[in-house]
Every structure is written in C-alpha cells, then in structure tokens.
Amino acid sequence: MSLNLLGRFARSPRVALNRVPRRWSSISQRPGSDRVQFPGAVNSKFTTEMSFINPTDLPSIPTFRVMNSDGELLDPNRKPLGVSNEEILTWYKNMLAVSVMDVVMFEAQRQGRLSFYMVSAGEEGISVGSAAALTPDDVVFAQYRETGVFQQRGFTLKDFMSQLFANCNDNGRGRNMPVHYGSKYPRIHAISSPLATQIPQASGAAYALKLQSLQNPDIPPRIVACYFGEGAASEGDFHAGLNIAATRSSPVVFICRNNGYAISTPTLEQYRGDGIASRGVGYGIDTIRVDGNDIFAVYEAMQEARRIALSDGGRPVLIEAMSYRVSHHSTSDDSFAYRARVEVEDWKRRDNPIIRLRKWLENQGLWNEDLERETRDKMRKDVLKAFGEAEREKKPPIREAFTDVYEEITEEAEAQMKELKRILETYPDEYDLRQYQDGVKGI
C-alpha cells in the first residue's frame, strides 16, 4: 500500500486511522514522564517498589444509612427527604401488603392450591424504596423477589393473583410459572427464571433509550432499573452486562439485593472481596452500598442514582443493597437445612425494613397498634377475596399457547394446533378441558 493511499484511508471518515480518543492522545511518553500513558492504564504512576494490592489491606466500601434500627434519624440536621408523610405511609402499606400476601400465598402453596411461590420477607424495603424513586416511564427488569416493585408501581391484587393462578386475566396469558410477573405499563419486563439473563438485556435496553432520546429530544428522560441478587452476580451475564453498560454509557441503575444467600449458598462461599459493590468500581461504574433495611436510604440512593444515570449523556450506576433473606429461598427450599433457625430468628428480632419504618412512623405520631391491626386484617381479607376469585377463573384458551411467538402463527405451529385438537377430540375422557375458556373450541 502506497503512502498516498494510506493517507487517503486515514482521512476517510469511515476509517479515521489517525483518530484516537482524547484521553489517549498522549500515548507517546515524554522524557521524564512519571506515569503510564498506555491506553489501558491512563494516569498510573511509575514506581520502583513492587507491591501487590491485597484487598484485605484496603478499607471496605461504607454502607449508606439514614435511620437506625429503632427508626431514629442518625443525623438530625440532615435535609428533609422531600417526601410527604402521606407518601411514606403509602410505602409502609405497600411493604405491609407484600408481607401479608406472602404469608397467605406461602400457606396456599403448602395446601397444594398453588404450584410454586417465593416470598420477599426482609427485602421489602429495597423493592418499594427503589421503585418509589422511579417514574412510570422508566423501564424495569426484575428478578423474582421484586414483588414490592410491582406493588409500588400499581400492580393490583387481581394482577398478582391472575398471574399466580395463570388464569384468563393474566397479563402473560398463563404462559409462565408463578411469581414471574410482567407489566406493559408501567414498563416491567416479564420475569424469567434463569439467573442474570436480564442484566445484559437491561444494558441493551438502556442504550436503546439513550439512542431514542438523542433522536427525539421531546421524549422524557428515562432510565432502566435492573434488579438481581448477589447470587446472580456470580453469573457471567452480570459481568457482560456491566461491561456493556460501562462502555456504551447506558443510563441503567443496577440494584443488587445482597441478602446473604443464593439459594443454599452463603455469600462466604460465593465470592471473595468487598461484596458486589467493589465490582462496580472495577468496571468504572458509579457505585454505592446502602442499608437495604432502611427504606429512606434506599430511596435517596435510588433517586440520586437515577440523576447520575441521566447525566453526561447517560452512564450506569450500581447499588448494592445489604439485607437478610428471612424466608426460605422458595417453596421448593428448606433453608434450615443449611442455616441455623436461631440465625433467622435473630435477624427477625434485630432488624427488619417494615419494623424499622413502623418505628419511625410511631415516633412521628403517624401510626399505632390499632392502625396496624386494622390494616393487616383488611389486607388479609382483601388478599383472600382476590385469591378466591382468581382461583375460580378459567384458564386462557388453549390457543394462547401458540400465539405471540411470531406476529403471525407459523405453518408449523398451525400443524401442531391441528394435531393437538385431533388428540383432544379423539380422547375426550383423558383430558378435562372445562377449566379452559372455550374448551377444545379454543384451539
């Protein structure tokens, strides 16, 4: 290749061989420079001392907290939250509603009236507090312990129960297992069982929102909120997702619920190092660790994280919310097989997001024992009523099992539907179709 041809390529806007990022513009070392100017380690000083960094020699990332376990503000001189008492009462009632529903549905599964369930005991403050800082237009990718996010964003008891029983009113048309909720608006993508798959999806969705905003400035600023547990952070998708978000400057807030256990694996057996927050720093992401049992701290951290995510054209943020999983992992799990019962009871007594906020409300004269009893009784009755109604509803038409995969049903799917209909009509005594809308006609 001639020098003239190379120069022509270098001037081409497509190739731009002579263009380098501004921060790498001084790759060449000047005589006497005291630091590395390589692209991968900008502003790293030279040293003649060989020293390996040992993480145990470094201070741990602090945990942001607003109030203690007695519901008392730690800094009486701090500025107000900017949230009305009525809104804080709504937060409390939403956490309480999740807790009451969890107890009822856990018992229902044990009675065989539900195939599967997962409770959120001990983590209600993370989901409700973070969701309170979002707008309805923000997009959410959840895992499966974010019932409080749905509750705070307007999901009704009918919505919850319809999904749990996979009946004809289910947003997902009965296609998913229980506790895998989804909402078209406010935007919450349907939950999927495999761990961490939502993390790179959230990064890509946030990048798409960024591009949309650039193309249409009239679109209101939006972020993606992505929830997962510390167990999911052990998956490869976690690292891929954070790296995508960091390099593409995606406006996404990652919320990691570090509740101490990934199913039966305690955190001490999952990773070494300073929790999950230290990984965010490693990926060049704005990071904070917060007390997940303090709903005020969670709300403030999420509110600021959202602001940061929308600044400078967009950038990711990682929140590690520290909590304790009081409940079993799911109805398929017996956590006392791998942890002591006294440990769980100790956490129940020592700290809990619901109890902590209740103490604050009582200190403010906004709540009392009578209100607590009346509210819990009413919520339980409402849950049982919605439970009974959803359980009696019919399942969606069988045809729904084939729709919505493609815009139009494919020839292969049509053939499968015909074969299924033939089998059901040939052996009517083998299949009870009374629970489905339209029976065999619904195919």
C-alpha positions as CSV (number, residue, x, y, z in Angstrom):
1,M,0.0,0.0,0.0
2,S,1.5,3.4,-1.0
3,L,1.8,6.2,1.5
4,N,-0.6,8.3,-0.6
5,L,-3.3,5.5,-0.4
6,L,-2.7,5.1,3.3
7,G,-3.1,8.8,3.8
8,R,-6.4,8.8,1.9
9,F,-7.7,6.0,4.1
10,A,-6.6,7.9,7.2
11,R,-8.6,10.9,6.1
12,S,-11.7,8.8,5.4
13,P,-14.5,9.4,8.0
14,R,-15.2,5.7,7.9
15,V,-11.6,4.5,8.7
16,A,-10.1,7.5,10.5
17,L,-6.8,5.7,11.3
18,N,-5.3,8.8,12.7
19,R,-8.1,9.4,15.2
20,V,-7.7,8.3,18.8
21,P,-9.8,9.0,21.9
22,R,-8.9,12.3,23.5
23,R,-7.8,10.6,26.8
24,W,-5.3,8.5,24.8
25,S,-4.0,11.4,22.7
26,S,-0.7,11.5,24.6
27,I,0.2,7.8,24.3
28,S,3.8,8.7,23.4
29,Q,5.9,9.1,26.5
30,R,7.6,12.4,27.1
31,P,11.1,12.3,28.5
32,G,10.9,12.3,32.3
33,S,7.2,11.4,32.5
34,D,6.2,10.0,35.9
35,R,3.2,8.0,34.8
36,V,2.0,5.4,32.3
37,Q,0.2,6.7,29.3
38,F,-0.8,3.3,27.9
39,P,-4.5,3.1,26.8
40,G,-5.3,0.5,29.4
41,A,-3.8,2.4,32.4
42,V,-4.0,6.1,31.9
43,N,-2.6,8.2,34.7
44,S,-1.0,5.3,36.5
45,K,2.2,6.5,38.1
46,F,5.5,4.6,37.7
47,T,7.0,3.1,40.8
48,T,10.2,1.2,41.7
49,E,8.5,-0.6,44.5
50,M,7.0,-3.9,43.6
51,S,3.8,-4.2,45.6
52,F,0.8,-6.4,45.0
53,I,-2.5,-5.0,46.2
54,N,-4.2,-7.1,48.8
55,P,-7.9,-6.3,49.2
56,T,-7.8,-7.0,52.9
57,D,-5.4,-4.1,53.3
58,L,-8.0,-1.7,51.8
59,P,-11.0,-0.2,53.7
60,S,-14.4,-1.7,52.9
61,I,-16.9,0.4,51.0
62,P,-19.1,2.1,53.6
63,T,-22.8,1.4,53.8
64,F,-25.1,4.5,53.4
65,R,-27.8,4.7,56.1
66,V,-30.3,7.4,57.1
67,M,-32.0,5.8,60.2
68,N,-31.1,3.2,62.7
69,S,-33.0,0.0,63.6
70,D,-35.0,2.0,66.1
71,G,-36.4,4.2,63.4
72,E,-34.4,7.2,64.5
73,L,-32.6,9.5,62.1
74,L,-28.9,9.4,62.6
75,D,-28.3,13.0,61.5
76,P,-31.0,15.3,63.0
77,N,-29.6,18.2,60.9
78,R,-29.9,16.5,57.6
79,K,-32.1,18.0,54.9
80,P,-35.7,16.5,54.6
81,L,-36.4,13.7,52.2
82,G,-38.7,15.9,50.2
83,V,-41.4,13.3,50.6
84,S,-44.8,13.8,52.3
85,N,-45.9,11.8,55.3
86,E,-48.8,10.5,53.2
87,E,-46.3,9.1,50.6
88,I,-44.2,7.5,53.3
89,L,-47.4,5.9,54.7
90,T,-48.1,4.5,51.3
91,W,-44.6,3.0,51.2
92,Y,-45.3,1.4,54.6
93,K,-48.7,0.0,53.5
94,N,-47.1,-1.3,50.2
95,M,-44.4,-3.2,52.2
96,L,-47.1,-4.5,54.6
97,A,-49.3,-5.6,51.6
98,V,-46.4,-7.6,50.2
99,S,-45.8,-9.2,53.6
100,V,-49.4,-10.1,54.1
101,M,-49.8,-11.6,50.6
102,D,-46.6,-13.6,51.0
103,V,-47.9,-15.3,54.2
104,V,-51.2,-16.2,52.5
105,M,-49.7,-17.4,49.3
106,F,-47.0,-19.4,51.0
107,E,-49.7,-21.2,53.0
108,A,-51.7,-21.8,49.8
109,Q,-48.8,-23.5,48.2
110,R,-48.3,-25.7,51.1
111,Q,-52.0,-26.7,50.8
112,G,-51.5,-27.6,47.2
113,R,-53.6,-24.8,45.8
114,L,-50.6,-23.2,44.1
115,S,-47.7,-24.9,42.4
116,F,-44.9,-22.5,43.5
117,Y,-44.2,-19.3,45.4
118,M,-41.4,-17.0,46.5
119,V,-41.7,-14.6,49.4
120,S,-39.8,-11.3,49.9
121,A,-39.5,-11.3,53.7
122,G,-36.7,-9.0,54.8
123,E,-36.3,-7.3,51.4
124,E,-39.5,-5.3,51.1
125,G,-37.6,-2.0,51.8
126,I,-35.3,-2.5,48.8
127,S,-38.0,-3.0,46.3
128,V,-40.5,-0.5,47.5
129,G,-37.9,2.2,48.3
130,S,-36.2,2.0,45.0
131,A,-39.3,1.8,42.9
132,A,-40.6,4.9,44.7
133,A,-37.8,6.9,43.1
134,L,-38.7,5.8,39.6
135,T,-41.1,7.4,37.1
136,P,-43.8,5.3,35.3
137,D,-41.9,5.7,32.0
138,D,-38.7,4.2,33.5
139,V,-38.2,0.6,32.4
140,V,-37.7,-2.2,34.9
141,F,-36.0,-5.6,34.5
142,A,-36.7,-7.6,37.7
143,Q,-35.6,-11.0,39.0
144,Y,-38.2,-12.8,41.2
145,R,-38.1,-11.2,44.6
146,E,-39.3,-7.8,43.4
147,T,-43.0,-8.1,44.4
148,G,-42.6,-4.7,46.1
149,V,-41.6,-3.1,42.9
150,F,-44.8,-4.2,41.2
151,Q,-46.8,-3.2,44.3
152,Q,-45.3,0.3,44.3
153,R,-45.8,0.7,40.6
154,G,-49.6,0.0,40.7
155,F,-49.9,-3.8,40.3
156,T,-53.2,-4.8,41.9
157,L,-54.2,-7.9,43.9
158,K,-56.1,-9.1,40.8
159,D,-53.0,-8.7,38.7
160,F,-50.9,-10.7,41.2
161,M,-53.5,-13.5,41.7
162,S,-54.2,-13.8,38.0
163,Q,-50.6,-14.4,37.2
164,L,-50.1,-16.8,40.2
165,F,-53.1,-18.9,39.0
166,A,-52.3,-18.4,35.3
167,N,-56.0,-17.6,34.6
168,C,-57.6,-15.8,31.7
169,N,-56.9,-12.4,33.3
170,D,-53.1,-13.0,33.4
171,N,-51.0,-10.4,31.5
172,G,-48.8,-13.3,30.4
173,R,-51.8,-15.4,29.2
174,G,-50.9,-18.2,31.5
175,R,-47.6,-19.0,29.8
176,N,-45.2,-18.5,32.8
177,M,-44.7,-20.1,36.2
178,P,-46.0,-18.3,39.3
179,V,-44.2,-15.1,40.6
180,H,-43.0,-14.3,37.1
181,Y,-45.0,-11.1,36.8
182,G,-44.9,-8.6,34.0
183,S,-46.5,-5.2,33.2
184,K,-46.9,-3.4,29.9
185,Y,-47.3,0.0,31.8
186,P,-45.6,1.0,34.0
187,R,-43.0,-0.9,32.0
188,I,-41.7,-4.0,33.7
189,H,-40.4,-6.8,31.5
190,A,-41.7,-10.3,32.4
191,I,-39.5,-12.1,34.9
192,S,-37.7,-15.2,33.7
193,S,-36.3,-18.0,35.8
194,P,-32.7,-18.2,34.6
195,L,-30.4,-16.1,36.8
196,A,-28.9,-12.9,35.4
197,T,-30.3,-13.1,31.9
198,Q,-32.0,-9.7,32.5
199,I,-28.7,-7.9,33.2
200,P,-27.2,-7.7,29.7
201,Q,-30.8,-7.2,28.4
202,A,-31.2,-4.2,30.7
203,S,-27.9,-2.7,29.5
204,G,-29.0,-3.0,25.9
205,A,-32.4,-1.6,26.6
206,A,-30.9,1.4,28.4
207,Y,-28.6,2.0,25.4
208,A,-31.7,1.9,23.2
209,L,-33.4,4.5,25.4
210,K,-30.3,6.7,25.1
211,L,-30.4,6.5,21.3
212,Q,-34.1,7.3,21.3
213,S,-33.5,10.4,23.4
214,L,-30.8,11.5,21.0
215,Q,-33.0,11.1,18.0
216,N,-36.1,12.7,19.7
217,P,-35.3,15.3,22.4
218,D,-39.1,15.5,23.1
219,I,-39.0,12.1,24.7
220,P,-38.9,12.4,28.5
221,P,-35.6,11.2,30.1
222,R,-35.8,7.6,31.1
223,I,-33.6,5.0,32.7
224,V,-33.6,1.2,33.1
225,A,-33.7,-0.2,36.6
226,C,-32.3,-3.7,36.8
227,Y,-32.7,-5.9,39.9
228,F,-30.9,-9.1,40.8
229,G,-29.5,-10.9,43.8
230,E,-25.9,-11.4,44.8
231,G,-26.1,-15.0,43.5
232,A,-26.9,-13.7,40.0
233,A,-23.8,-11.6,40.3
234,S,-21.8,-14.9,40.1
235,E,-23.1,-15.5,36.6
236,G,-21.2,-14.4,33.5
237,D,-24.1,-12.3,32.3
238,F,-23.5,-10.0,35.3
239,H,-20.0,-9.1,34.1
240,A,-21.1,-8.9,30.5
241,G,-24.0,-6.6,31.4
242,L,-22.0,-4.3,33.5
243,N,-19.2,-4.0,30.9
244,I,-21.7,-3.3,28.1
245,A,-23.3,-0.6,30.2
246,A,-20.0,1.0,31.1
247,T,-18.5,1.0,27.6
248,R,-21.7,2.2,26.0
249,S,-22.6,4.7,28.8
250,S,-26.0,3.3,29.2
251,P,-28.5,5.0,31.6
252,V,-29.1,2.0,33.8
253,V,-29.2,1.5,37.5
254,F,-28.2,-1.9,38.7
255,I,-29.8,-2.8,42.1
256,C,-28.2,-5.9,43.7
257,R,-30.0,-7.3,46.7
258,N,-27.3,-8.9,48.8
259,N,-29.4,-10.9,51.1
260,G,-26.7,-13.3,52.3
261,Y,-27.7,-16.4,50.4
262,A,-28.0,-17.6,46.8
263,I,-30.5,-20.5,47.4
264,S,-28.4,-22.7,49.7
265,T,-25.0,-21.0,49.1
266,P,-24.0,-18.3,51.7
267,T,-22.0,-15.3,50.4
268,L,-18.8,-16.6,52.0
269,E,-18.9,-19.5,49.6
270,Q,-19.9,-17.3,46.6
271,Y,-17.1,-14.8,46.4
272,R,-14.1,-13.2,48.0
273,G,-13.5,-9.4,48.1
274,D,-15.6,-6.5,49.2
275,G,-19.1,-7.7,48.2
276,I,-20.6,-6.8,44.9
277,A,-20.1,-3.0,45.1
278,S,-16.3,-3.4,44.6
279,R,-17.0,-4.9,41.2
280,G,-18.8,-1.8,40.0
281,V,-15.7,0.2,40.8
282,G,-13.7,-2.2,38.8
283,Y,-15.9,-1.6,35.8
284,G,-15.6,2.1,36.1
285,I,-19.2,2.5,37.3
286,D,-20.5,4.9,39.9
287,T,-21.2,2.7,42.9
288,I,-22.8,2.9,46.4
289,R,-23.6,0.4,49.1
290,V,-26.7,1.0,51.1
291,D,-28.5,-0.4,54.1
292,G,-31.4,-2.3,52.4
293,N,-33.4,-2.4,55.7
294,D,-33.5,1.4,55.6
295,I,-36.2,2.5,53.1
296,F,-35.2,6.1,53.4
297,A,-31.6,5.3,52.5
298,V,-32.7,3.1,49.6
299,Y,-35.0,5.8,48.3
300,E,-32.4,8.6,48.5
301,A,-29.7,6.4,46.9
302,M,-32.0,5.4,44.0
303,Q,-33.1,9.0,43.5
304,E,-29.5,10.2,43.2
305,A,-28.6,7.1,41.1
306,R,-31.3,8.0,38.6
307,R,-30.0,11.5,38.4
308,I,-26.5,10.3,37.8
309,A,-27.6,7.8,35.2
310,L,-29.2,10.6,33.1
311,S,-26.2,12.9,33.5
312,D,-23.4,13.4,30.9
313,G,-25.5,11.8,28.2
314,G,-26.0,8.7,30.3
315,R,-24.0,6.4,32.4
316,P,-24.5,3.3,34.6
317,V,-24.8,3.1,38.4
318,L,-24.5,0.1,40.7
319,I,-26.4,0.0,44.1
320,E,-25.6,-2.9,46.4
321,A,-28.4,-3.1,49.0
322,M,-27.5,-5.1,52.0
323,S,-30.3,-7.1,53.7
324,Y,-31.0,-10.6,55.0
325,R,-33.3,-13.2,53.4
326,V,-35.5,-14.1,56.3
327,S,-37.6,-16.5,54.3
328,H,-36.8,-19.8,52.6
329,H,-35.5,-19.2,49.0
330,S,-38.8,-20.5,47.7
331,T,-41.5,-23.1,48.5
332,S,-39.1,-25.7,47.0
333,D,-36.5,-24.9,49.6
334,D,-36.0,-25.7,53.3
335,S,-33.4,-23.1,54.4
336,F,-32.9,-24.7,57.8
337,A,-31.1,-27.5,56.1
338,Y,-28.2,-25.1,55.5
339,R,-28.6,-22.4,58.2
340,A,-29.5,-22.3,61.8
341,R,-33.0,-21.4,62.8
342,V,-31.7,-19.2,65.6
343,E,-29.9,-17.1,63.0
344,V,-33.1,-16.4,61.2
345,E,-35.0,-15.6,64.4
346,D,-32.2,-13.3,65.5
347,W,-32.4,-11.3,62.2
348,K,-36.2,-11.1,62.6
349,R,-35.9,-9.5,66.0
350,R,-32.8,-7.4,65.3
351,D,-33.7,-5.7,62.0
352,N,-36.5,-5.6,59.5
353,P,-37.4,-2.9,57.0
354,I,-41.1,-3.0,57.9
355,I,-40.5,-2.8,61.7
356,R,-37.9,0.0,61.2
357,L,-40.2,2.2,59.2
358,R,-43.1,1.4,61.6
359,K,-41.0,2.7,64.5
360,W,-40.3,5.9,62.6
361,L,-44.0,6.4,61.9
362,E,-44.8,5.8,65.5
363,N,-42.2,8.2,66.6
364,Q,-43.8,10.8,64.3
365,G,-47.3,10.0,65.7
366,L,-48.4,8.7,62.3
367,W,-49.0,5.1,63.3
368,N,-50.1,3.0,66.2
369,E,-51.1,-0.6,67.2
370,D,-54.7,-0.1,66.4
371,L,-54.0,1.1,62.9
372,E,-51.5,-1.8,62.4
373,R,-54.1,-4.4,63.5
374,E,-56.9,-2.9,61.4
375,T,-54.7,-2.5,58.3
376,R,-53.4,-6.1,58.5
377,D,-56.8,-7.5,59.0
378,K,-58.2,-5.6,56.0
379,M,-55.3,-6.6,53.8
380,R,-55.6,-10.2,54.6
381,K,-59.3,-10.2,53.8
382,D,-58.6,-8.4,50.5
383,V,-55.9,-11.0,49.6
384,L,-58.2,-13.9,50.4
385,K,-61.0,-12.4,48.4
386,A,-58.8,-11.8,45.3
387,F,-57.3,-15.3,45.9
388,G,-60.8,-16.9,45.8
389,E,-61.9,-15.0,42.7
390,A,-58.7,-15.8,40.7
391,E,-58.7,-19.4,41.7
392,R,-62.3,-19.8,40.2
393,E,-61.5,-18.0,36.9
394,K,-60.9,-20.2,33.9
395,K,-57.6,-20.7,32.2
396,P,-56.9,-18.8,28.9
397,P,-58.0,-20.5,25.6
398,I,-55.6,-23.3,24.7
399,R,-54.8,-21.4,21.5
400,E,-52.9,-18.9,23.6
401,A,-50.1,-21.5,24.0
402,F,-49.3,-20.9,20.3
403,T,-49.8,-17.2,19.8
404,D,-47.4,-14.2,20.3
405,V,-44.3,-16.1,19.4
406,Y,-44.3,-14.6,16.0
407,E,-46.5,-11.8,14.6
408,E,-48.5,-14.5,12.7
409,I,-48.8,-18.2,13.6
410,T,-46.4,-20.2,11.5
411,E,-47.3,-23.2,9.4
412,E,-45.5,-25.5,11.8
413,A,-47.5,-24.1,14.7
414,E,-50.7,-24.4,12.8
415,A,-49.9,-28.1,12.1
416,Q,-49.2,-28.6,15.8
417,M,-52.5,-27.0,16.8
418,K,-54.4,-29.2,14.4
419,E,-52.7,-32.3,15.8
420,L,-53.4,-31.2,19.4
421,K,-57.1,-30.7,18.5
422,R,-57.3,-34.1,16.9
423,I,-55.9,-35.8,20.0
424,L,-58.2,-33.9,22.4
425,E,-61.3,-34.8,20.3
426,T,-60.2,-38.4,19.9
427,Y,-59.7,-38.9,23.6
428,P,-62.1,-36.6,25.4
429,D,-62.2,-38.6,28.6
430,E,-58.5,-38.3,29.1
431,Y,-58.4,-34.5,29.2
432,D,-60.6,-32.3,31.3
433,L,-60.9,-29.1,29.3
434,R,-63.7,-27.5,31.4
435,Q,-61.1,-25.2,33.2
436,Y,-60.1,-23.6,29.8
437,Q,-62.1,-20.9,28.0
438,D,-64.0,-22.4,25.1
439,G,-62.6,-25.9,25.7
440,V,-61.4,-27.7,22.6
441,K,-63.1,-25.0,20.5
442,G,-60.5,-22.6,21.8
443,I,-57.8,-24.1,19.6
